[in-house]
Amino acid sequence: MELPGPARNVCLFSDGLERLVLDFRSRTAHAPFFDAVFRRFGGLRQSGHAAQVSGELRELLRSDAVNQRTDDDKSIVCVSRVGNGNGAHRSTQEC
């Protein structure tokens, strides 16, 4: 797959999250999930690890709602390009 330009947001996740983050009918990412995650990066001013976003992801991955949908490992890495692309926010979490 070729992108028409540079990617602004990238997210990698383990198969334990696929039922939560993918829309199998349309064979696409589940936009409401990713929109909510990447919206969290919007107010950040400096590049680097986004500790607050990581904490929120950790709580989400440990929640009963997520654990009811999967008993597999749950790992996620999200990166959002900031400003003119010279920096990025990163959030990682594993449960």
C-alpha angles and dihedrals in degrees: 000000000000123000120218091227143348117319115246097192130029129180129184120190140173123250089257088076100043094099089053100044105032131070102216094189094059094028090232140111115280097253098201091060096048094040089056093048097047093042086066090065093054098088097044116111105190131054122242137068113350100216095181092052090048090052091051091049090049091054091047093050091049094047123115090237092060095038090054089059098047140020093186128097114289117210128159136175119189126185126185123189112229131205114337093349098269092115141027140201116230130197125180132178138170130186 
